[in-house]
Amino acid sequence: MKKNIVCIGSGNMGTALMKGAAAAVGGKNIYFTDIDKSKADNSAAAAGGQVLSGNTPAAEKADYIFLAVKPQVLSAVLKEISPVLKERLRAGSAPVLVTMSPGWAMEKTQTCLGEKIPIARTMPNTPSLISRGVIALALSPEVPEDSAAELKKILEACGTVEIMEEKYFDAITGVSGSGPAFVYLFIEALADGGVKAGLPRDKALLLAAQTVLGSAAMVLETGKHPGELKDMVTSPGGTTIAGIAALEKGAFRGTVINAVEAAFKRAMELG
């Protein structure tokens, strides 16, 4: 696979995805652009890639364009590269645009461009930084099958890729997009509980983080429902049921559900 991949924007997520892409296509085929050239230089160094002079040459060169910019500036970037994309579409060489902004439907992106450019909409999460992410992927009808297969392979270097219908993306944003922050908050609270009970801070944090990691692996590897796995730990009159009762008293499950719903609604608002 020798395709040119350009990342417009060089934040953590864009850099993480490009480091994964470098494993699939080689660093020499990875390019960055950013209004802050020093950030682009740093990202290019991390991925073994190169820096381009601007977004227009990026659109001219790329087979895949990753749009790793903030949602509030995405419209301006799309309008900037639109003339090149339209010209390449007429020539039969249109690149695939890979978006990752919450709330930005593929139809909205194409409307902004004024053409039915091939779009791949993604929702990665921050564990992609260590190749342990989960990335939802939706494809517009204009994306060729071979390009879809190549893109999936590129993204798999950063974690698990799930092809999903676009109608689910706002909900995905609430669960896996925002979810790591909710999990980090739980790990912090679990460790704080250990400190309150007398554990040293570093040991409490290690135990809490490894417990969450192992518990998640149990769900994935056993295929059992989390409720069944919970019951395996919960002895009659024991310590675990006492703790679960405290969580239920604090509306733990309802609060988590509300957090996902709030993120979901915010994603809809951004759209």
Rosetta blueprint (number, residue, H / E / L):
1 M L
2 K L
3 K L
4 N L
5 I E
6 V E
7 C E
8 I E
9 G L
10 S L
11 G L
12 N H
13 M H
14 G H
15 T H
16 A H
17 L H
18 M H
19 K H
20 G H
21 A H
22 A H
23 A H
24 A H
25 V H
26 G L
27 G H
28 K H
29 N H
30 I E
31 Y E
32 F E
33 T E
34 D L
35 I L
36 D L
37 K H
38 S H
39 K H
40 A H
41 D H
42 N H
43 S H
44 A H
45 A H
46 A H
47 A H
48 G L
49 G L
50 Q E
51 V E
52 L L
53 S L
54 G L
55 N H
56 T H
57 P H
58 A H
59 A H
60 E H
61 K H
62 A L
63 D L
64 Y E
65 I E
66 F E
67 L E
68 A L
69 V L
70 K L
71 P H
72 Q H
73 V H
74 L H
75 S H
76 A H
77 V H
78 L H
79 K H
80 E H
81 I H
82 S H
83 P H
84 V H
85 L H
86 K H
87 E H
88 R H
89 L H
90 R H
91 A L
92 G L
93 S L
94 A L
95 P L
96 V E
97 L E
98 V E
99 T E
100 M L
101 S L
102 P L
103 G L
104 W L
105 A L
106 M H
107 E H
108 K H
109 T H
110 Q H
111 T H
112 C H
113 L H
114 G L
115 E L
116 K L
117 I L
118 P L
119 I E
120 A E
121 R E
122 T E
123 M E
124 P L
125 N L
126 T H
127 P H
128 S H
129 L H
130 I H
131 S L
132 R L
133 G E
134 V E
135 I E
136 A E
137 L E
138 A E
139 L E
140 S L
141 P L
142 E L
143 V L
144 P L
145 E H
146 D H
147 S H
148 A H
149 A H
150 E H
151 L H
152 K H
153 K H
154 I H
155 L H
156 E H
157 A L
158 C L
159 G E
160 T E
161 V E
162 E E
163 I E
164 M L
165 E L
166 E H
167 K H
168 Y H
169 F H
170 D H
171 A H
172 I H
173 T H
174 G H
175 V H
176 S H
177 G H
178 S L
179 G H
180 P H
181 A H
182 F H
183 V H
184 Y H
185 L H
186 F H
187 I H
188 E H
189 A H
190 L H
191 A H
192 D H
193 G H
194 G H
195 V H
196 K H
197 A L
198 G L
199 L L
200 P L
201 R H
202 D H
203 K H
204 A H
205 L H
206 L H
207 L H
208 A H
209 A H
210 Q H
211 T H
212 V H
213 L H
214 G H
215 S H
216 A H
217 A H
218 M H
219 V H
220 L H
221 E H
222 T H
223 G L
224 K L
225 H L
226 P H
227 G H
228 E H
229 L H
230 K H
231 D H
232 M H
233 V H
234 T L
235 S L
236 P L
237 G L
238 G L
239 T H
240 T H
241 I H
242 A H
243 G H
244 I H
245 A H
246 A H
247 L H
248 E H
249 K H
250 G L
251 A L
252 F H
253 R H
254 G H
255 T H
256 V H
257 I H
258 N H
259 A H
260 V H
261 E H
262 A H
263 A H
264 F H
265 K H
266 R H
267 A H
268 M H
269 E H
270 L H
271 G L
